[in-house]
């Protein structure tokens, strides 16, 4: 399918459908000599894996990764790395009634109009199941970045209108606090309120949306290719390519429209012999190129479209208005499971631009 590949030098191609035999990814462009084993991939897939809490779908998938190529004696060889994840717990029966009846808010109708056909089981290629391949590739990207001192951490900052208060700038602490609860929010009090609301909304047959913040720390200045391959442009594309994401902010984001230049600009200073910035409204990127400050992105994640409440749609075959009740197992809210996926996409973009940077200067 055109559009299933992403990246320039560090390039991924994901494949597979929600209820097909398997999903996976082919990663091309990873340099040779990177120590890599299946456990490095598995720990990230385990964070994305469904069925771990009442905040996610109850589909039970082990998501055990198999590395098929590109690794020899525990190190990358520089050749394509192919990774496979079997689908073990797909239940297609719940989707039989949806073959001719597209779900509101989902990609069913759009896929049908583009290709004239679609795999209606679990959403096929448009399912969030596709992101397993991204997370697997992102695990490789993270390991590559960590060799350069670059960390990428994400967490939920808002869900159902409940906003978290984040009072720590230490990434390891933020991640530990976020991973300690099923909402993946570092603010424990806010996370508890979010969970109570989520339980109530799920009982009503509905779902919630929210916000996820991603921070990349240790990114050196100078990453990004003007004019059309700006670092922030590629980050926006990578994050917007995630099915449930409807908006991306970098730095001050939408807030910059209400600021003056004197407020938006980040003054430069020399501190202990190092050039730094007094503020970071730019989100670590100016002119499409990294400044060395934290790269800060926020994504708006829409409510899960597959909900149990009755909804209006059409029957594509009879051309009549109908109502549907969606059965099956679905996430009541996407943001908690979006966290490792968003980290993966940011890591993939940064790994790609890190490699690009190495060929532009003598």
N, C-alpha and C positions, 0 to 999 in steps of 0.2 A: 504494500500500500504506500503510495507516495505520501511523504510527510511523516514517515515513521523513523527517520534518522535525524540526529541533532548533533551539532558540533563541527568544528573545522579540523583541527589536528587530533584532538581527543574526541572521537566520534562514536556515538552509540546508535544502534538500531534495535528497537524493541520489537517483539513479535508475540503472537498468541492471542487467544480470546478467553473471556471469562470462563466459559464452559467447554473450551476445547481440551485437548489432552494435556497441554502444558503452556506455560508462558516463559519468556526469557529475554535475553539480550545478547547482542554481539558488540563488543567494545573493541574498536580499532584505534591505534595510535598511542597506547600506553607504552612508555619507554621500557626497554629491557632492563632487568636487574632489580626490579622492585620485589621485595619479599612479599609473597601473597599465598594465603591458604584459604580453604573453604570456610574456616572459622571466622576469618576477617569479614567475609561476606555475610555469614549466617547471623552474626550478632546484630547487624543492621536489619536484615530481613525479619528477625524475631521481633524487632520493635514495630515493624509494619504489619506483622502477621495478624489476621482477623481472629475473632473469638476469644480475646484475652480478658475482656471486661464487659460490663453491661453498657459501656459507652461505645461499643463497636458491634458490628454484625456478628451473629453467632455461627456463621459459616466456619467450620473447623478445618483449617489447612495447616499442615506442618511446615510448608514452604521450605523444604530442605533443598539447598542449592547443590547442583552438580556442575563443576567446572569441566568443560569438555575439551578445551584447547587453550593454547597460549601460555601454559605454565609448565615448567620443567625443573625438577629438583627444587621446588619451593620458590622459584622466582619467575617473573614474567620474561618472556622471550622476545618481546617486541612485535609478535604476530597477534592476529585477532584473538581476543579472549571471548569464548562462547560459554554462556551460563544458562542452565536449564532449571526450571522449577515446575514440578509436576502438579497438576490439578487433581486432588484426591477426593474432594467433598462437594462437587458440583451437583446441584439438584435442579434439573431443567424443567421438571414438571410444572413448577409454579409459573412458568413463563409461556405455557402453551396458549393461554387465552390472550396473550399480548402480541401474537404473531402479526395480526393485522390492526392492532390498536396501540399506537404510539403513546408512551407515557409522557404527560406534561412535564416540562422542565428537563427531560432527558434528551439524549441525542438520537433517539429512535427515528423520529420523523426526518431530521436532517440527513442521517445516513441513508435512509430510504430514497430521499430525493436526489442525493448525489450519485449513488451507485445502482439504484433501481432494485436493490435487494439488501438484506442485512441478516446477520446472525442475531436473532431476537433473544437468544438464551443468555440471560444475565447482562445484556447490553453488548455482548460480543467484544469487539475491539474498543468500544467506548467505555467499558467498565473500568473502575478503579483498580481492578485486578492487573491491568496493564502496568501499573506503577511498580510492581514487584521487580520488573526488569530494570527500571530506573534506579531503584534503591540498591540493587546488586551492583550496577555500574558506579553508582555514587559511593559505594563502600571502597571501591578501588581508587576513585578520585580523592576521597578523604585521606586514604593512606598515602597517596602521592603528595597531597598538600601538607600533611603532617610532617613529612620530611623537610619541608621548607618553613615549618613553624606556623602554619596556617590552620586555624580551627574554625569549624562551622557548627553553630548551635541554633536550634529553633525551639519555640515553645508557644503555647496558646496564650494570647493576651486578652481575648474577649470571646464570649459565646452567649448567644441569646440576649445581647444587650448588657450583660454583666461584664464590667471591665476589671482587669487585674491591676494591682499596684506592684510594680517591680522596683525593688529598692536595692538591688545588688548589681554591680557591674562585672562580677567574677563569673566567667562563662561556665566553669566547672561546677560552681555552686548553683547557678541558675539551672543547669541541665539536671543536676542531682535532685533538686527540688521539683522540677517539672516531671521527671520520670517516676517520682514517688507517688503519683496519683494517676488515675485512669484518664483524667482530662488533659494531662500534660501541661498544667499551668503552674508556674513557680509560686504563685500566691495561693497558699493552702486554703485560706478562708474563701477566696473567690472561687476556687476549684470546687469546694463543697457546695457553694450556692449554685454553681453551674450544674453540678451533678443532680441536685434536687430538682432544678428546673427541667433538666433533660429527662429525668424519670417521669415527671408530670406530663411533659409534651409527648413523650413516647406513648403513654397511656391514652392520649388523645388521638393517637395515630398520626402524629405529625413529626417534624424534625426541626433542627436548629442549625444556624450558620454561625460564623465567627471570624476572628482575626488570628493570624499566626505571624509572629515576628521571627526573622532570621538574621543572625549576626555572624559575620565573618571577621575574625580578628587575626592580625599578623600578616595581612595581605600587603605585599610591598608596593610602594608607589610605582606607577608606570605601566600597569596592566590595562589593556584596552586598545582597540584599533579604530581610530576615527576614519571615515565619517559615519559609515553605515553599520560598522561592527563595534560600536561603543560598548564598553563593559556593562553599563546600566541598560542599554538596549537589549543585549543578549540575556542579561539576568531577567529582564521583563518578559522577553519571549519565552525563556525557559520556564519561568513560573506561570505565565499565562497559558502555557501548553498543558498544564495540569487541568483535568476536566472540570473541577469544581471551583476553580479560581476565576473571579470576575473582576478583580482590580489588583493592581500592584502599586505600592508606594516605595520610594527610595528616599531616605533622609527625611526632610520635612514634608515630602510628599504633597498632598493636596493643600496642606497648610501654607505652602509657599505662595499660593495665590492671594493670601490675605496678609502677607508680610511686605515690609519695605526692604529696599536693598541693604540698608544699614542693619536690618535685623537678620536678613537671610545670609549675608556674606559671613564666611568663617575667617576671622583675622588670623594671619600667620605670625608665629613667634619662634624664636630660637630658644630652646630649653635644653640645658645640659649638652649643648653642641649639636642638638638634633632639631630639625625643622618640624614644628607641630602646629596644630590649629587650636584656637581658643574654644571653638564650638564645632559641631559636626552636622549642620543643617544639610550639607550636601550628601550626607550618608556615605562618605568615603569615596565619592566619585565626582570629579569635575571634568568637563569637556569629554566625558565618556571614558576617562582614564582614572585609575585608582590613585588616591592621594597618600595612602599609608595609614589613614584613620580607619576605624571600624566601618565595614560596609553593613549598612542597616536597611533591611527590606521588610515590608509588611504586605501580607496578602489577605484579601477578603475572600473567604470561602463560603459559598452559598449553602443553604440548607439541602440536605439529601433530597433529591427529587422523587425517589421511590418511597412513597408514604402510604399508610394503610387507609387513609380517609378516601371516601369516594370522590372521584374527579371526573370532569368532563373531558372527552376526547372524541376522536372520530374513528370509524371503521374504514380502513383504506380500501377494502374490497367492495363493501356495500355503499360506500360514500354517504353514510348516515351518521348523525350525532349519536354518541353512546356514552355510558358511564362505565368506569372501571374501578375495581378495588384491587390494589396490588398486593399479592401475597409474596412469600419468600423471606429471605434474611437480608436485612439492609442496615447500614450504619444509621443510628438515630441522629448522629452529628458527625461530620467529616473532619473538623479541625484536629481532634486528638491524633488520628491516624495520618493526617497530612504532615505532621511534624517531621518524621524521618524522610518523607518524600520530598518536602521542600528543602531540607538540608541536602539531600542527594542532588537536586537540580542545581542548587547554588554551587555545590562542590564541583559538579561536572563543568559548569561554565568557568569557574575559576581555574580548574585544571587545564582546560582548553586554552585560556588566555595566558596562563603561566608558560605553557609550551610555545605559544605564539611569540611571547616576549623574547624567548631565547634565540629567535632567528632574525630579530630586527636591528641588533646592535653588534658591532665587532668587539 
